[in-house]
Amino acid sequence: MHRPNEGKELQEIIGSDEIYNSRRVENHFARDPHAHVELGKTSSGIPIAIDRRFVEADLKIVTGLVEPHFMAGYSGGRKVVVPGVAYQDTILKLHTAHILEHCKAVNCVIEGNPLHNEQMEIIRTLGGILALNVVIDDERRIGFVNFGEIETSHLEAVAFMRKYAEVRIPRRFKTIVTTSAGYPLDKTYYQTIKGMVGVLDVLEPGGNIIIASECSEGMGSREFVEAQRLLGKMGPERFMSALETREKALIDEWQTEMLVKALKMGRVQLYTTGLNEKELQDVCVEPAASVAEAVLASMKAQDDFEIAVVPEGPYVIPLFDNVLTS
């Protein structure tokens, strides 16, 4: 029900008309060099260039979801700034193979993660950033929220999320069934790769990953498709050799690089209803006619009838823990 003084009360809460009307939403455009401020380089030589509006703001608050991330360990916090409002050269330098192929640039690892370390060095150069961090449950409901200095508050959110996102398992499996966590993460093949990488720690080398993802919006960006085609043409070894020579990554090729991690570990099969025959030629994994058929064939071929099922894809990360077996 509308109250007569409601508008007046709202104005008193948010301030004068002039202040209210000055509030706006703007997009960050990473490819515009003039829209960014150069702040030097990190100790390893990564250029620090951040959106001018963010750098010059009197109050800097970022907000983001905290969940496992297959390169940075966990999303949110510093990642909202870098790559969130960073210039393209900063982003592309952070996504080179010499960073992403490090053994600790993986899901759920922050300490010693070179990508996280670079991001934090940039955050500390900026200084004075606050963060609103959110964790959601499997029904997309808010399960945790906090606010404070960006580094400290993010680590608190990560500590909370670890209890639910990391599942220790005492063995590896030859057949793993997983997903891209459903809508909206399964809208593109680009995002689907996260689900493949999420189970690698508990995949027996040479085993099978069977992943289901709708891919309702197709493959992903044009640049990603170009990287996929390059992988198909060159094969994993030559593709990685090319990436390791780059001083700057090419846009979105890092997702194909993550796919190579899965391909090196075993066989990957994709069940999808959203990709056409032409698009399926570029996925660089084997299409599956059905999940059930792929599972049965894998168990028979592997001569192992125990399988792992990870229904939440990249949101829940199974980790091999040999301590549990001793």
Order of alpha helices (4+ residues) and beta strands (2+ residues): alpha-alpha-beta-beta-alpha-beta-beta-beta-alpha-alpha-alpha-alpha-beta-beta-alpha-beta-beta-alpha-beta-alpha-alpha-beta-alpha-beta-alpha-beta-beta
